[in-house]
Amino acid sequence: MNLVILDRDGVINYDSDQFIKSPEEWKPIPGSLEAIARLCQADYRVVVATNQSGIERGLFDMAMLNAIHDKMHKACAQVGARIDAVFFCPHASESNCSCRKPKSGMLEEIAARYSLGDLDDVPVVGDSLRDLQSAAKLGAQPYLVLTGKGMKTQAAGGLPEGTIVMPDLAAVVAELV
């Protein structure tokens, strides 16, 4: 099975330092949904792994997160794309949970859900260092996109060994398919 794991904010949609708190604030990055459609056409399963600490912080609730993801799924469907599953961590960093990236719990859960023994060489696309660190811990292939916080992440350095840097999700997909 071909699997790709995507961060949400900054990879699929525009990010915000004030969090994406409603469907109205969720706006796709140009070309990202079409890139997901290309992955689907090439028989990839597309899964989202996203930290959503706004829940624990009280900025939005589960119903609102579900509404945001409903908008994302509908926008994907309009261009022939499909996201198979969305995994998320609702905790703030102070919670010290195992699912919040850069820890690997969320990616381990994805591997278990898809009956993969490991995530060796599975592309994991993110715009922040924690996305890449989570991927590297499990032997996945980290891709840094320069959308969202990607340029700041690249400038700060310290990327995991083997990280591939691409302008955006569309460029990653062009390399994969």
C-alpha positions, 0 to 999 in steps of 0.5 A, spaced: 500 500 500 502 506 498 501 511 504 502 519 504 501 522 511 500 530 511 500 535 516 494 540 515 495 547 517 501 550 512 501 544 507 494 543 505 491 550 507 493 556 510 496 557 517 494 562 522 498 564 528 491 565 531 489 557 529 484 555 524 478 556 529 472 555 524 470 553 517 471 560 514 478 560 516 480 554 513 482 556 506 486 551 501 493 553 499 493 553 491 494 547 488 494 543 494 487 539 493 489 538 486 496 535 489 491 530 493 487 528 487 493 526 483 496 522 489 489 518 489 489 517 482 496 514 483 493 509 488 496 513 494 492 513 501 492 520 504 492 521 511 492 527 515 496 528 522 495 534 525 496 537 532 490 541 534 491 544 541 486 549 540 481 544 543 485 543 549 486 551 549 478 552 549 479 556 542 474 551 539 471 544 540 470 538 537 464 540 533 468 545 530 474 541 528 469 536 525 466 542 521 473 544 519 474 537 517 468 537 513 469 543 509 476 540 507 473 533 505 468 537 501 473 541 498 477 535 496 471 531 493 470 537 488 477 536 485 476 528 485 481 528 491 480 524 498 483 524 504 482 517 507 483 519 515 484 525 519 488 523 526 489 529 530 492 531 537 487 535 541 492 536 547 497 543 548 504 541 549 504 542 556 500 536 557 506 531 555 501 526 551 504 521 546 500 523 540 503 530 540 508 531 534 514 531 535 512 525 539 511 519 534 504 516 537 500 519 532 504 516 526 504 510 530 497 510 531 496 511 523 501 505 522 497 500 526 491 502 523 493 501 516 497 494 519 504 497 517 509 494 521 513 500 520 513 507 516 520 506 513 520 510 507 513 513 507 512 520 505 511 525 511 509 532 509 510 538 514 512 545 514 514 545 521 520 541 525 516 537 529 512 534 523 519 532 520 522 530 527 516 525 528 517 522 521 524 521 522 523 517 529 519 512 525 524 511 519 519 515 515 521 520 509 520 527 511 518 532 506 519 540 508 514 544 504 516 552 504 508 554 505 506 555 512 511 555 517 516 552 512 521 557 510 522 559 517 523 552 519 528 551 513 532 558 516 532 555 523 536 549 521 536 543 524 532 538 520 532 531 520 538 527 516 535 526 509 529 531 509 527 533 502 525 540 501 520 542 496 516 549 495 509 546 496 505 540 496 504 540 489 512 539 488 512 533 493 507 530 489 510 531 482 516 527 485 512 521 488 507 520 482 
